[in-house]
Amino acid sequence: MKVGVVSDVHSNLVALEAVLDEMPDVDRLVCAGDVVGYNPWPAECVDGLRERGVPAVMGNHDRMVATDRNFRGNGMAQAGVEHAKAELNDVQRTWVENLPRERTLADGRVKVVHDHPERQDEYTYPEDFGPHLLGDEDALILGHTHVQAHETYADGVVMNPGSVGQPRDRDPRAAYAVLDLDDLSVSEHRVEYDTERVQEAVQEAGLPPETADRLSDGR
């Protein structure tokens, strides 16, 4: 069984479409959170996953939209949340509100959480990976850091597919991964997309220019 894994779409429809167009044949898709935030197309990205029936978990940006809260001291994040609140219709907003903190898939073999399996909002970088993160599952899927990585241990796999819509590992290409449950292998993928189109849309939407600038060098 092959699972296509995406995370941290962050309202970047151009990147999401590029990823979905290039993704090889998989048995199912899953999203590790933060469908909304930062970029111009929250409604379209929600529908892109919702209409495909993609199971997702709630990221911190999703939670800000769902709970009528916002970030402190981060103007880019604040603006993205406010934009999402204004753009989502009732159906889309309800979908975001109903996202769970974690999911298990494939008869419990796969666990998906946005940040850390035990501590909400904690960044789990590749250097923090280890078998101690695994429970009964064979594969733990994380997001939140926007850094693509995976490690295989005797007890299973810990992986982050990277960010579709706002990579932060100095590679500006959209990131995703494919998990093969037959042999517990992970293939990491990157996709070129039209960043200039997104940057122009950021400007047209009145979002902070820093949101556009960071897409050029994956930071």
N, C-alpha and C positions, 0 to 999 in steps of 0.2 A: 504494500500500500504506500503510495506516494502522496505527501502532503505539501502543497504549496504554501509558504509562510511569508506573510507581509506584516509590516508594523510601521507605526509613525508616518502615516500617510500625510497628515497635517494639511488637509484641504488642497493638496497639489494634484489636481485632476490630470494634468498633462503627464506627470510622472506615473500616476496610477495606471492610466491607459497604456503607457509604454510598457509597464511591467506586465499587465494582464495580457497584452498582445504578444509578448515574447515568452511568457512562461510556458514551459513544456507541458505535455499532458500529465495531469495529476488526478488523483482520485477525489481530492477535496482541497479546499482553500481554508485558511484560518488567518485571523488578524490579531496581533498582539497589542492592539490599542492605539489611542490617539489618532483617530480618524480625522478629527477636526483640529483647528488651531492654526495660527500663523498665516497660511496662504489663502487665496481668494475664493476657493470653491468648496466650502464645507457641505453644502446641500448636495452637490453633484457627487462628491466622494462618499457621503453617507448612502446615497441611492446606488452608487456603483457596487457597494458591498451588500447593502440590504436587499436589493432586487436579485442578487445572485444567491441569497441565503447563506452568506459567509458568516460563520460563527466568529464573534469578536469579543474581546474583553474591554473593560473601561480603563482608558488611560487617564492621566491627570488632567489633560486639557479637556477630554470628554467630560470628566467629572465637574470641572468648572462650569461648563455649559449646562450640564444636567442639574446642578444645584444652585444656579444663580450666584455663584461666587466668582472670584477672579484672583489673579496672581498679584502679589505685591512686589514692587520694585523691578518689574520686568515689563517694559513698555511694549516690546514686540509681542510677548505672550498675552498681555492684557488686550491689545488691539485685536489680536486674532480671535480671542474669546468673544469680545463684543461683536465682531463681525459675524461670527458663527451664530450667536444668539439672534442677530438681526436677519440672517439669511435662512435659517432652518424653518420649515413649516411644522405643523403640529405632528404629522406622521414621522418626520425625520427626527424631531426633538424627542418624541416618545421612544424611538428606537435607541437613541443615545442614552436616554434616562434608564432604559432597561438593560443596558449592558452590565454583565456581572464583573466582579473583581477578578475571578478566575474561572476557567473551564477545564474539564477533562474530556478527552475525545478518544476514539478508537478503543472503547472498552477499558478506559483508564490508563492506557499506555502513554498518552500524551497529556501533559498539563501545560496550560497557557496562562500566564500572568503578565501584566505590563511591566512591573518594576522588579520587586524582590518577592519570592514566594511567601515570606513571613512579614516583611516590613514595608508597608505601603509608602510609595514615593522614593524609596531608596534606590539610587543608581547602582546597578550591578554590572560593572565593567568587566571586560575579558579577564583581567588579572584577579577578579573576585570569583571567577568560576571555580567550581570544585564539586566533587561528589556529595559534599555535605548539603548542597542545595536540592538534591534529588530526594523525593519521597518514594512512594511505591511505583511511580511512573517510570517508563523507559526513556522518555524525552521530556525535558523542561524547556519551554519556549518563553523567552523574555524579550522585552523591547526597552523603551525609555531612554537608553543611552545614545541611540542613533549610531552605534558602532557595530559593524558586522563582525561576527566571530562565532566559533563553536569549538567545543572540546568534547572528546569521547573518553569515557571512563569505564571501568569494569561494570559499574552499576547502571550506566546509561549515558545519555547525551545532554549537555547543556548548550543552548544555542540562542543567538540573537540574529535575526535575518538582516539587521540594519534598517535604515530608514528609507522608505519609498520617497517621501516628499521633502526631507531636509537632512541629508546625510551630514555627519559630523566627524568623519574619519579621514578627512582631506581627500576624499574621492567624491566629486560632485554627481556622479552617476547614481540613478535610482537603484536601491538595493532590495533584493529578496533572496529567499533560499528555498530549497526543496529538501524535505526530510523523507528518507526512504525507511519505512518501518520494517521492511523485510530484513535488512542488514544493519539497521541503525546508522546509516551513513547520511551525511549532509553535504549538499553541493551549494556553494555560494555563487550568486550571480549579480552582475551589475548591468545596467541598461542606460544608454545615452538617451536623453530627451531634450526637448527644446526649452532650455532654461530661460532664454531671452523672452519667449512668449510668456512665461510665468512672471518674470520680472516686470514686464510691461503691464500685466494684469494686476500685480501688486500695486503698482503706481496708480493705475486707473481706479482701484478700489479704495485708495486713500490709506493704505496700510503703510507702516514704517518702512523707509527705504532700506534699513538694515536687514529687513526680512528678505528683500530681493538680493541684496549684495552678497549675503552668505551663501546663496545657492551656487555662485560661480566657482567657489573653491572648496565646497563641502566642509563648512565649519559651523 
